[in-house]
């Protein structure tokens, strides 16, 4: 498979990533006032553990603004996508499949589930006694013929990996991140059952992301520079999300 073909895959996946990060950067959460390095409860685990503490007595704020200024950038970005892997794959699976197969007929998208080897993890301060190896989800892309296999991972930063690692050949991804078993599923075997696992706010955001995927002019956005596309998606998502916000009732 040619380098140009791989670039097409990366470009289309990157646009979906911009849509997902538009959601993350506009989403509201309670401010994180501190993130402390915590003791590792399992001596056999080599990764670091961080415990974020939130301020639940104040108003939610958007994206990275939810972290105090002294929190390192890698930690901020990791917190934004913490526990969001299933939501990312379930939300954008069908659009990614549609756009890839439209541009590269025969391309297949599946659901990758992997026991990941993290650099760090986050843990609630009142969590249980163990720090299990995290189960993680990402997109598994198979190009037609012998074009190769790739992983698209929008939430890899929650485990301490750099943002540049979001798109990798499968063998490289597996060698870097896999800490045990990995499985490849069809959407129907994973995504359908998860629909009832999300909050109302998640479902509202999901509708916005899916509508954005349907309404965007893909010919135009594929010509955009990555930074321009990210800014466009962030602005467009914000406007669409406001339209989906529940209206306050006026009582006489």
C-alpha positions as CSV (number, residue, x, y, z in Angstrom):
1,X,0.0,0.0,0.0
2,X,1.3,3.4,-0.9
3,X,2.3,6.1,1.4
4,X,-0.3,8.3,-0.2
5,X,-3.0,5.8,0.8
6,X,-1.9,5.7,4.4
7,X,-1.9,9.5,4.4
8,X,-5.6,9.4,3.3
9,X,-6.4,7.1,6.2
10,X,-4.6,9.3,8.6
11,X,-6.2,12.5,7.3
12,X,-9.8,11.1,7.6
13,X,-9.0,9.7,11.0
14,X,-7.5,13.1,12.0
15,X,-10.7,14.9,11.1
16,X,-12.7,12.6,13.3
17,X,-10.1,13.1,16.1
18,X,-10.6,16.9,15.7
19,X,-14.4,16.3,16.2
20,X,-13.8,14.3,19.3
21,X,-11.4,16.8,20.8
22,X,-13.9,19.6,20.0
23,X,-16.2,17.7,22.3
24,X,-13.5,17.3,24.9
25,X,-12.4,21.0,24.8
26,X,-16.0,22.3,25.0
27,X,-17.2,19.8,27.6
28,X,-17.8,21.0,31.1
29,X,-16.4,19.3,34.2
30,X,-15.7,20.3,37.8
31,X,-12.3,22.0,38.3
32,X,-9.4,19.8,39.2
33,X,-7.6,21.6,42.1
34,X,-4.8,19.2,42.5
35,X,-3.2,16.1,41.0
36,X,-0.9,14.2,43.3
37,X,1.3,11.2,42.6
38,X,0.0,8.3,44.7
39,X,1.6,5.1,46.0
40,X,1.5,2.1,43.7
41,X,-0.6,-0.6,45.4
42,X,0.6,-3.5,43.3
43,X,4.4,-3.9,43.4
44,X,4.3,-5.8,40.1
45,X,3.1,-2.8,38.2
46,X,5.6,-0.3,36.9
47,X,3.4,2.6,35.9
48,X,2.8,5.7,37.9
49,X,-0.5,6.5,39.6
50,X,-2.0,10.0,39.9
51,X,-5.0,11.0,41.9
52,X,-7.0,14.1,40.8
53,X,-9.0,16.0,43.3
54,X,-12.0,18.0,42.1
55,X,-13.8,21.0,43.5
56,X,-17.5,20.0,43.4
57,X,-18.7,23.1,45.2
58,X,-18.1,25.4,42.2
59,X,-19.4,25.7,38.7
60,X,-18.1,23.4,36.0
61,X,-15.7,24.8,33.4
62,X,-14.6,23.8,30.0
63,X,-11.8,21.5,28.9
64,X,-8.2,22.1,30.1
65,X,-9.5,25.1,32.0
66,X,-10.8,22.6,34.4
67,X,-7.3,22.0,35.7
68,X,-5.3,24.4,37.8
69,X,-2.4,26.1,36.1
70,X,0.3,24.1,37.7
71,X,-0.9,20.8,36.3
72,X,1.5,19.6,33.6
73,X,0.1,19.7,30.0
74,X,0.4,15.9,29.6
75,X,-1.6,15.3,32.7
76,X,-4.3,17.9,31.6
77,X,-4.7,16.3,28.3
78,X,-4.8,12.8,29.9
79,X,-7.5,13.9,32.3
80,X,-9.7,15.3,29.5
81,X,-9.9,11.8,27.9
82,X,-9.9,9.7,31.0
83,X,-12.3,6.8,30.8
84,X,-13.5,8.1,27.4
85,X,-12.2,5.4,25.1
86,X,-15.4,3.4,24.7
87,X,-17.4,6.6,24.2
88,X,-15.0,7.7,21.5
89,X,-15.1,4.5,19.5
90,X,-18.8,3.9,19.9
91,X,-19.7,7.5,18.9
92,X,-17.5,7.8,15.8
93,X,-17.2,4.2,14.5
94,X,-19.8,4.4,11.8
95,X,-18.7,7.7,10.4
96,X,-15.1,6.6,10.3
97,X,-16.1,3.5,8.5
98,X,-18.2,5.4,6.0
99,X,-15.6,8.0,5.2
100,X,-12.7,5.5,4.9
101,X,-14.6,3.0,2.8
102,X,-15.9,5.8,0.6
103,X,-12.4,7.0,-0.1
104,X,-10.7,3.6,-0.1
105,X,-13.2,0.9,-0.9
106,X,-12.6,-2.3,1.0
107,X,-11.2,-0.6,4.1
108,X,-12.5,-2.2,7.2
109,X,-13.0,-0.6,10.7
110,X,-13.2,-2.8,13.8
111,X,-13.1,-2.4,17.5
112,X,-9.8,-3.1,19.3
113,X,-9.8,-4.0,22.9
114,X,-6.4,-4.3,24.6
115,X,-4.9,-4.7,28.0
116,X,-2.7,-1.6,27.8
117,X,0.7,-1.1,29.4
118,X,0.3,2.5,30.7
119,X,3.0,5.0,31.6
120,X,0.6,6.3,34.1
121,X,-3.0,5.9,35.2
122,X,-5.5,8.1,37.0
123,X,-7.2,6.8,40.1
124,X,-10.0,8.2,42.2
125,X,-8.7,9.1,45.7
126,X,-11.3,6.7,47.3
127,X,-10.8,3.9,44.8
128,X,-10.4,0.2,45.9
129,X,-7.4,-1.6,47.0
130,X,-5.9,-2.6,43.6
131,X,-4.7,-0.8,40.5
132,X,-5.7,-3.2,37.7
133,X,-4.1,-3.2,34.3
134,X,-6.5,-1.0,32.3
135,X,-8.7,-2.4,29.6
136,X,-8.7,0.0,26.6
137,X,-10.6,0.5,23.3
138,X,-9.4,2.0,20.0
139,X,-10.2,1.7,16.3
140,X,-8.6,-1.1,14.3
141,X,-8.2,-0.3,10.6
142,X,-7.5,-2.9,7.9
143,X,-6.7,-1.6,4.5
144,X,-7.7,-3.6,1.4
145,X,-5.4,-6.3,0.0
146,X,-2.1,-6.4,1.9
147,X,-2.3,-2.7,2.7
148,X,-1.6,-3.1,6.4
149,X,-3.3,-2.7,9.7
150,X,-3.4,0.4,11.8
151,X,-4.7,1.6,15.1
152,X,-6.5,4.9,15.6
153,X,-6.6,5.9,19.3
154,X,-8.2,9.2,20.3
155,X,-7.7,8.7,24.1
156,X,-4.2,7.2,24.3
157,X,-3.0,10.3,26.3
158,X,-4.9,9.1,29.4
159,X,-2.1,6.6,29.8
160,X,0.8,8.9,29.4
161,X,1.6,8.4,25.8
162,X,2.3,11.4,23.6
163,X,-0.4,12.8,21.4
164,X,1.7,11.9,18.3
165,X,1.0,8.2,19.1
166,X,-2.7,8.4,18.2
167,X,-2.1,6.8,14.7
168,X,0.3,3.8,14.4
169,X,0.7,0.6,12.5
170,X,-0.8,-2.2,14.6
171,X,2.4,-4.1,15.2
172,X,4.1,-0.9,16.5
173,X,1.1,0.0,18.6
174,X,1.0,-3.5,20.0
175,X,4.7,-3.6,20.8
176,X,4.4,-0.2,22.5
177,X,1.2,-0.5,24.5
178,X,0.1,-4.1,24.9
179,X,0.4,-5.6,28.4
180,X,-1.4,-8.9,27.7
181,X,-4.4,-9.8,25.7
182,X,-5.9,-8.0,22.8
183,X,-9.1,-8.7,20.9
184,X,-10.7,-7.4,17.7
185,X,-14.5,-7.2,17.6
186,X,-17.2,-6.2,15.2
187,X,-19.1,-3.1,16.3
188,X,-22.2,-5.2,17.0
189,X,-20.3,-7.2,19.6
190,X,-19.2,-4.1,21.6
191,X,-20.9,-0.9,20.6
192,X,-24.6,-1.8,20.9
193,X,-24.4,-2.9,24.5
194,X,-22.6,0.3,25.5
195,X,-25.4,2.7,24.4
196,X,-27.1,2.5,27.7
197,X,-23.9,3.1,29.7
198,X,-23.6,6.8,28.9
199,X,-25.0,9.8,30.8
200,X,-27.6,12.1,29.3
201,X,-24.8,14.7,28.7
202,X,-22.8,12.1,26.9
203,X,-25.7,11.2,24.7
204,X,-26.4,14.8,23.9
205,X,-22.7,15.3,23.0
206,X,-22.8,12.1,20.9
207,X,-25.7,13.4,18.9
208,X,-23.8,16.6,18.2
209,X,-20.7,14.8,17.1
210,X,-22.6,12.4,14.8
211,X,-24.6,15.3,13.3
212,X,-21.4,17.2,12.7
213,X,-20.0,14.1,10.9
214,X,-23.1,14.0,8.7
215,X,-23.3,17.7,7.9
216,X,-19.6,18.6,7.4
217,X,-18.4,19.0,3.8
218,X,-15.7,16.3,3.8
219,X,-14.2,17.5,0.5
220,X,-13.6,20.9,2.1
221,X,-12.3,19.8,5.5
222,X,-9.9,17.3,3.9
223,X,-8.1,20.2,2.3
224,X,-7.7,22.1,5.6
225,X,-4.5,22.1,7.6
226,X,-4.8,20.2,10.8
227,X,-4.8,23.2,13.0
228,X,-7.5,25.0,10.9
229,X,-9.6,21.9,10.9
230,X,-9.4,21.6,14.7
231,X,-10.4,25.3,15.2
232,X,-13.3,24.9,12.7
233,X,-14.6,21.8,14.4
234,X,-14.3,23.3,17.9
235,X,-16.3,26.4,16.8
236,X,-18.9,24.4,14.9
237,X,-19.3,21.9,17.7
238,X,-19.9,24.6,20.2
239,X,-22.7,26.2,18.2
240,X,-24.4,22.8,17.5
241,X,-24.1,21.8,21.2
242,X,-25.8,25.0,22.2
243,X,-28.7,24.1,19.9
244,X,-29.1,20.7,21.7
245,X,-28.9,22.2,25.2
246,X,-32.2,21.6,27.0
247,X,-34.4,24.7,27.1
248,X,-35.3,26.1,30.4
249,X,-39.1,26.2,31.0
250,X,-40.7,29.5,31.8
251,X,-43.5,29.2,34.4
252,X,-46.2,31.7,34.7
